[in-house]
Amino acid sequence: MQANERQTFRAKELRDRVGDTEITRMLAVALAMGADRGLKEELRGLAGATAGSAFAVSQPGQDVWLTVEADRVVAARHKSEGIALVEGETLRANGRTVARAMAGALARSTALADATKLIGPLLGPAETPSRQEFAALLPWAPALEQVAYKTAASIAVTLDLLRAHIVPSLHAGMPVPSHLLRQYWQRMHAAAQFFLLASDAAASPWLGEMARQFDWVNWTPSFTLLRERTTWLAACAARSAAAFGEPVVACYLAKLEAAPHPFKAFDALFGLAAIALGNPALAPAIAAELRVLQRLADAASTPSPFVRRACLDAIEVIEGTADWAGGGSAEVEALGWKDAKAGLASEVALRTDPALVTQADHVLGFAILPTAFETPVAHFNPGGAVRRRVRQSTPLDVVAEVVLGAWAPPAPRAGRVLH
């Protein structure tokens, strides 16, 4: 097979995989409601709407509605007033008829291909989609965010499986197959994109409810991304944790109090600081709790210097007294975050450890938090003026270095931002 043929085959294979995902099919159904006349009329009939009028369809398991208008579909978190509705009970009662109509619509229209084109860039192979590609999905976030979070969590499980085939060889100084490193790198960044898609503050009710279903022994809203030890993923983790909001504050505080390892304490402090910055009304109470825990820890034992530094940094960031953090700081500028068009996924941020203690004696993860919240999620990825990456840009030796650093990390120490 020639090189061009192989490239065409791989592109088709990727499209087929994307098209077979739950999130793509969910988006395709939404697109088909607006594109396929047969499906639209079937649903309009169930709503009891007059010909040509708008109506809204309930989304299963969510307090989300898709409003179908003349030439578009709009996702919203609440019922639209003054229009006919297709309630969940009606959908269930007419399940077979609706399913046939949806299957026919997907077969007749380009909805599945269009949805594949929209979702595909989040799955790679490049580290990030363009800002425009991500923005194209944001209007659909209310309808997609639950399955987006589920998709991210599923990808995280595959990272656990891949890691078992990568890390032992890295520890032993043995070569790792390049395709495994590329897959690992691609998937960790894909997970970040789906977590970002589910990071709207309005998602807090269902995120908080979901958090109560997780085992907090090896999970927190931030830990899945933060443990991979890159500043870009830390910024994504911060926005995701903030979306959980008040329902998880007590759980984070409990994790901090019982943290068996300095990095687990860092994760808890990072998550709490992120929630405070994303939910300013909670900041005074979170800072007060951290001060109490800090005093208790100091009185009970000799705390880890790193944890003590992280705790002090977290409190200053939460209270807004960290003049060493955010835009204008040397660390943030060194990450390349001064260029608004480039977003936060700079080459330096893709490889730099957020647990690093800087030359100014602050933990990098806290130095970047103000910028992570001053930057809209829609601007996290590179803008149109920055050339769209169509393949991974990070060299494999750097990928190996980052993975090894995350899973066999040295003790936190003072150093430069750059690896």
C-alpha positions as CSV (number, residue, x, y, z in Angstrom):
1,M,0.0,0.0,0.0
2,Q,1.4,3.4,-1.0
3,A,1.8,6.2,1.5
4,N,-1.1,8.2,0.2
5,E,-3.3,5.1,0.3
6,R,-2.3,4.4,3.9
7,Q,-3.1,7.9,4.9
8,T,-6.5,7.7,3.2
9,F,-7.2,4.4,4.9
10,R,-6.2,5.7,8.3
11,A,-8.4,8.8,7.9
12,K,-11.4,6.6,7.0
13,E,-10.7,4.3,9.9
14,L,-10.6,7.3,12.3
15,R,-13.8,8.7,10.8
16,D,-15.5,5.3,11.3
17,R,-14.3,5.1,14.9
18,V,-15.5,8.6,15.7
19,G,-18.9,8.0,14.0
20,D,-19.4,4.9,16.2
21,T,-19.1,6.8,19.5
22,E,-22.0,7.6,21.7
23,I,-21.4,11.3,21.8
24,T,-21.3,11.5,18.0
25,R,-24.5,9.6,17.6
26,M,-26.2,11.8,20.2
27,L,-25.1,14.9,18.3
28,A,-26.2,13.3,15.0
29,V,-29.7,12.7,16.2
30,A,-29.9,16.4,17.3
31,L,-28.7,17.5,13.9
32,A,-31.1,15.2,12.1
33,M,-34.0,16.8,14.0
34,G,-33.3,20.0,12.1
35,A,-32.2,18.4,8.8
36,D,-34.7,15.6,8.1
37,R,-38.2,16.6,7.3
38,G,-39.7,13.1,8.1
39,L,-38.2,13.0,11.7
40,K,-39.2,16.6,12.3
41,E,-42.8,16.0,11.3
42,E,-43.0,12.8,13.4
43,L,-41.8,14.7,16.5
44,R,-44.0,17.7,15.7
45,G,-47.0,15.4,15.6
46,L,-46.1,14.0,19.0
47,A,-45.8,17.5,20.3
48,G,-49.2,18.4,18.9
49,A,-47.6,21.4,17.2
50,T,-49.1,23.2,14.2
51,A,-47.4,22.8,10.8
52,G,-44.3,24.9,10.6
53,S,-44.3,25.9,14.2
54,A,-41.4,25.4,16.7
55,F,-41.5,22.6,19.3
56,A,-39.1,21.2,22.0
57,V,-38.0,17.7,22.7
58,S,-37.0,16.4,26.1
59,Q,-33.6,14.7,26.3
60,P,-33.6,11.3,28.1
61,G,-32.1,11.5,31.7
62,Q,-31.4,15.2,31.5
63,D,-33.2,18.4,32.3
64,V,-32.3,19.5,28.7
65,W,-34.4,20.4,25.8
66,L,-33.8,20.6,22.0
67,T,-35.9,23.3,20.5
68,V,-36.6,22.6,16.8
69,E,-37.3,25.7,14.8
70,A,-37.7,26.2,11.0
71,D,-34.1,25.9,10.1
72,R,-32.2,25.1,13.3
73,V,-32.1,23.1,16.5
74,V,-31.1,24.9,19.8
75,A,-30.0,23.1,23.0
76,A,-31.2,24.6,26.2
77,R,-31.2,23.7,29.9
78,H,-34.8,24.6,30.5
79,K,-38.2,24.3,28.8
80,S,-39.0,26.9,26.2
81,E,-42.1,28.9,27.1
82,G,-45.0,29.1,24.8
83,I,-44.2,26.2,22.4
84,A,-45.4,22.6,22.1
85,L,-43.4,20.0,23.9
86,V,-42.5,16.3,23.4
87,E,-42.1,15.2,27.0
88,G,-40.0,12.2,28.1
89,E,-43.1,10.2,28.9
90,T,-44.4,10.7,25.3
91,L,-41.0,9.6,23.9
92,R,-41.1,6.4,26.0
93,A,-44.7,5.6,25.1
94,N,-43.8,6.0,21.4
95,G,-40.3,4.5,21.6
96,R,-40.4,2.2,18.6
97,T,-42.0,4.7,16.3
98,V,-39.5,7.4,17.3
99,A,-36.5,5.0,17.0
100,R,-37.6,4.0,13.4
101,A,-38.0,7.7,12.5
102,M,-34.5,8.6,13.9
103,A,-32.9,5.6,12.2
104,G,-34.4,6.6,8.9
105,A,-33.3,10.2,9.4
106,L,-29.7,9.2,10.0
107,A,-29.8,7.0,6.9
108,R,-31.2,9.7,4.7
109,S,-29.4,12.8,5.9
110,T,-25.7,13.8,6.4
111,A,-26.3,14.2,10.1
112,L,-23.9,11.4,11.2
113,A,-21.2,12.6,8.8
114,D,-21.7,16.2,10.1
115,A,-21.5,15.1,13.7
116,T,-18.4,13.1,13.0
117,K,-16.8,16.1,11.5
118,L,-17.6,18.2,14.6
119,I,-16.5,15.6,17.2
120,G,-13.5,14.3,15.4
121,P,-11.0,17.1,16.1
122,L,-11.5,16.6,19.9
123,L,-10.2,13.0,19.5
124,G,-7.0,13.9,17.8
125,P,-4.6,13.0,16.4
126,A,-3.3,16.5,17.3
127,E,-3.0,17.6,20.9
128,T,-5.8,20.1,20.5
129,P,-8.5,21.1,18.1
130,S,-8.6,24.7,16.9
131,R,-10.5,27.3,18.9
132,Q,-13.1,27.4,16.1
133,E,-13.5,23.6,16.1
134,F,-14.1,23.6,19.9
135,A,-16.4,26.6,19.7
136,A,-18.6,24.8,17.2
137,L,-19.6,22.3,19.9
138,L,-20.2,24.8,22.7
139,P,-23.8,25.6,21.6
140,W,-24.5,21.8,22.0
141,A,-22.9,21.5,25.4
142,P,-26.2,21.4,27.4
143,A,-27.2,18.3,25.5
144,L,-23.8,16.7,25.2
145,E,-22.0,17.5,28.5
146,Q,-23.1,14.4,30.4
147,V,-22.0,12.0,27.7
148,A,-18.9,14.2,27.1
149,Y,-17.9,13.6,30.8
150,K,-18.7,9.9,30.4
151,T,-16.5,9.8,27.3
152,A,-13.6,11.5,29.1
153,A,-13.9,9.0,32.0
154,S,-13.9,6.1,29.5
155,I,-10.7,7.5,27.9
156,A,-9.1,7.7,31.3
157,V,-9.7,4.0,31.8
158,T,-7.9,3.3,28.6
159,L,-4.9,5.4,29.9
160,D,-4.7,3.1,32.9
161,L,-4.6,0.1,30.5
162,L,-2.0,1.7,28.2
163,R,0.2,2.8,31.2
164,A,0.8,-0.8,32.2
165,H,2.5,-1.4,28.8
166,I,4.5,1.9,28.9
167,V,5.7,2.8,32.3
168,P,7.6,-0.4,33.3
169,S,9.7,-0.2,30.1
170,L,10.4,3.5,30.8
171,H,11.5,2.7,34.3
172,A,13.8,0.0,33.0
173,G,15.3,2.3,30.3
174,M,13.9,0.1,27.6
175,P,12.4,1.5,24.3
176,V,8.6,1.8,24.2
177,P,6.8,1.2,20.9
178,S,6.1,4.6,19.3
179,H,2.5,3.9,18.6
180,L,1.8,3.3,22.3
181,L,3.3,6.6,23.3
182,R,1.4,8.4,20.6
183,Q,-1.9,6.7,21.7
184,Y,-1.3,7.6,25.3
185,W,-0.5,11.2,24.5
186,Q,-3.5,11.5,22.1
187,R,-5.9,10.1,24.6
188,M,-4.9,12.1,27.6
189,H,-5.4,15.3,25.5
190,A,-8.7,14.0,24.1
191,A,-10.0,13.4,27.7
192,A,-9.1,17.0,28.5
193,Q,-11.2,18.3,25.6
194,F,-14.3,16.4,26.7
195,F,-13.8,17.5,30.3
196,L,-13.7,21.1,29.1
197,L,-16.9,20.5,27.1
198,A,-18.6,19.5,30.4
199,S,-17.2,22.4,32.5
200,D,-20.0,24.9,32.4
201,A,-21.0,26.2,35.8
202,A,-24.6,25.3,35.1
203,A,-23.6,21.6,35.0
204,S,-22.9,21.7,38.8
205,P,-26.1,19.9,39.9
206,W,-25.6,16.8,37.9
207,L,-21.8,16.9,38.3
208,G,-22.2,17.1,42.1
209,E,-24.7,14.2,42.1
210,M,-22.3,12.1,39.9
211,A,-19.4,12.9,42.3
212,R,-21.2,11.2,45.1
213,Q,-21.3,8.0,43.1
214,F,-17.5,7.9,42.7
215,D,-15.0,6.3,45.1
216,W,-12.9,9.2,46.3
217,V,-10.0,6.9,47.2
218,N,-8.3,7.4,43.9
219,W,-10.6,9.9,42.2
220,T,-11.3,13.6,42.5
221,P,-12.7,16.0,39.9
222,S,-9.2,17.2,39.2
223,F,-7.0,14.1,39.7
224,T,-7.5,12.3,36.4
225,L,-5.9,15.2,34.5
226,L,-3.6,16.7,37.2
227,R,-1.8,13.4,37.8
228,E,-0.5,13.4,34.2
229,R,1.7,16.3,35.4
230,T,1.4,18.9,32.6
231,T,0.4,22.5,33.1
232,W,-2.0,22.5,30.1
233,L,-3.9,19.5,31.6
234,A,-3.8,21.2,35.0
235,A,-5.6,24.3,33.5
236,C,-8.3,22.0,32.0
237,A,-8.6,20.1,35.4
238,A,-9.1,23.5,37.2
239,R,-12.0,24.4,35.0
240,S,-13.5,21.0,35.3
241,A,-13.2,20.9,39.1
242,A,-14.7,24.4,39.4
243,A,-17.8,23.2,37.5
244,F,-18.5,20.7,40.3
245,G,-18.7,23.6,42.7
246,E,-19.9,23.6,46.3
247,P,-21.2,19.9,46.4
248,V,-17.6,18.6,46.4
249,V,-15.9,21.1,48.7
250,A,-16.4,18.9,51.8
251,C,-15.0,15.8,50.0
252,Y,-11.9,17.7,48.9
253,L,-11.3,19.0,52.4
254,A,-11.6,15.4,53.7
255,K,-9.1,14.2,51.0
256,L,-6.7,16.9,52.1
257,E,-6.9,16.1,55.7
258,A,-6.3,12.4,55.1
259,A,-3.9,12.7,52.1
260,P,-1.3,9.9,52.3
261,H,1.1,11.5,49.8
262,P,2.2,15.1,49.0
263,F,0.8,14.9,45.5
264,K,-2.6,13.8,46.8
265,A,-2.5,16.9,49.1
266,F,-1.5,19.1,46.2
267,D,-4.5,17.7,44.1
268,A,-6.9,18.5,47.0
269,L,-5.5,22.0,47.4
270,F,-5.5,22.6,43.7
271,G,-9.1,21.5,43.4
272,L,-10.2,23.7,46.3
273,A,-8.4,26.7,44.9
274,A,-10.0,26.1,41.5
275,I,-13.5,25.8,43.0
276,A,-12.9,29.1,44.9
277,L,-11.8,31.0,41.8
278,G,-14.6,29.6,39.7
279,N,-17.2,30.3,42.5
280,P,-16.0,33.5,44.3
281,A,-18.8,33.3,46.8
282,L,-17.3,30.1,48.2
283,A,-13.7,31.6,48.5
284,P,-13.9,33.0,52.1
285,A,-15.2,29.8,53.6
286,I,-12.7,27.6,51.7
287,A,-9.8,29.8,52.7
288,A,-10.9,29.7,56.3
289,E,-11.1,25.9,56.3
290,L,-7.6,25.7,54.8
291,R,-6.2,27.9,57.5
292,V,-7.8,25.7,60.2
293,L,-6.4,22.5,58.6
294,Q,-3.0,24.2,58.2
295,R,-2.8,25.1,61.9
296,L,-3.9,21.6,62.9
297,A,-1.3,20.0,60.7
298,D,1.5,22.2,62.0
299,A,0.5,21.4,65.6
300,A,0.2,17.7,65.1
301,S,3.4,17.0,63.1
302,T,6.2,18.4,61.0
303,P,4.4,18.9,57.6
304,S,6.0,18.2,54.3
305,P,7.7,21.4,53.1
306,F,6.1,21.0,49.7
307,V,2.6,20.6,51.2
308,R,3.1,23.5,53.5
309,R,4.2,25.7,50.5
310,A,1.3,24.5,48.4
311,C,-1.2,25.2,51.2
312,L,0.1,28.8,51.7
313,D,0.1,29.3,47.9
314,A,-3.5,28.0,47.7
315,I,-4.7,30.4,50.4
316,E,-3.1,33.4,48.8
317,V,-4.6,32.6,45.4
318,I,-8.0,32.1,46.9
319,E,-7.8,35.3,48.9
320,G,-6.5,37.3,46.0
321,T,-3.2,38.3,47.6
322,A,-1.0,36.2,45.3
323,D,0.8,39.0,43.4
324,W,3.2,36.4,42.2
325,A,0.4,34.5,40.3
326,G,-1.5,35.1,37.0
327,G,-0.8,37.3,34.1
328,G,2.4,39.2,34.3
329,S,4.2,36.7,36.4
330,A,7.5,35.3,35.0
331,E,6.2,31.7,35.2
332,V,3.0,32.4,33.2
333,E,4.9,34.4,30.6
334,A,7.5,31.6,30.3
335,L,4.6,29.2,29.5
336,G,3.8,31.3,26.4
337,W,0.4,32.3,27.7
338,K,0.9,36.0,26.9
339,D,-0.2,35.3,23.3
340,A,-4.0,35.3,23.5
341,K,-4.3,33.8,20.0
342,A,-2.2,30.8,21.0
343,G,-4.5,29.9,23.9
344,L,-3.2,27.9,26.8
345,A,-2.0,24.8,24.9
346,S,1.5,26.1,24.3
347,E,4.3,23.7,23.6
348,V,5.8,24.6,27.0
349,A,2.6,24.1,28.9
350,L,2.2,20.7,27.2
351,R,5.3,19.4,28.9
352,T,5.8,21.4,32.1
353,D,4.9,19.9,35.6
354,P,2.4,22.0,37.6
355,A,3.8,20.5,40.8
356,L,7.2,22.1,40.1
357,V,8.4,24.6,42.7
358,T,9.6,27.7,40.9
359,Q,12.7,29.8,41.5
360,A,10.4,32.3,43.3
361,D,9.5,29.5,45.7
362,H,5.9,29.0,44.6
363,V,4.1,25.9,43.2
364,L,3.5,26.5,39.5
365,G,0.0,25.0,39.5
366,F,-1.2,27.9,41.8
367,A,0.7,30.5,39.8
368,I,-1.3,29.6,36.7
369,L,-4.8,29.4,38.2
370,P,-5.8,33.1,37.9
371,T,-4.9,33.0,34.2
372,A,-6.9,29.7,33.8
373,F,-10.0,31.5,35.1
374,E,-9.4,34.8,33.3
375,T,-9.3,32.8,30.0
376,P,-12.7,31.7,28.7
377,V,-12.9,28.0,28.1
378,A,-13.7,28.9,24.5
379,H,-10.3,30.4,24.2
380,F,-8.2,27.6,25.8
381,N,-7.4,26.1,22.4
382,P,-5.3,27.9,19.7
383,G,-7.1,30.6,17.6
384,G,-7.5,30.8,13.9
385,A,-4.3,32.8,13.4
386,V,-2.3,29.8,14.7
387,R,-1.8,27.1,12.2
388,R,-4.0,24.1,12.9
389,R,-2.0,21.0,13.9
390,V,-3.0,17.9,12.0
391,R,-0.7,15.6,13.9
392,Q,1.0,15.4,17.3
393,S,3.6,18.2,17.6
394,T,5.3,16.9,20.7
395,P,8.4,14.8,20.0
396,L,8.2,11.3,21.3
397,D,11.2,11.7,23.6
398,V,9.4,14.5,25.3
399,V,6.3,12.4,25.6
400,A,8.3,9.7,27.2
401,E,9.9,12.2,29.6
402,V,6.6,13.6,30.7
403,V,5.0,10.2,31.2
404,L,8.0,8.9,33.2
405,G,8.0,12.2,35.2
406,A,4.4,11.7,36.1
407,W,4.6,8.1,37.1
408,A,8.1,8.0,38.7
409,P,8.3,11.7,39.8
410,P,11.2,13.1,41.7
411,A,10.6,15.0,44.9
412,P,9.3,18.5,44.1
413,R,12.2,20.9,44.0
414,A,12.9,24.5,43.0
415,G,13.6,24.9,39.3
416,R,12.8,26.6,36.1
417,V,9.4,26.3,34.4
418,L,11.0,24.7,31.3
419,H,11.9,21.0,31.4
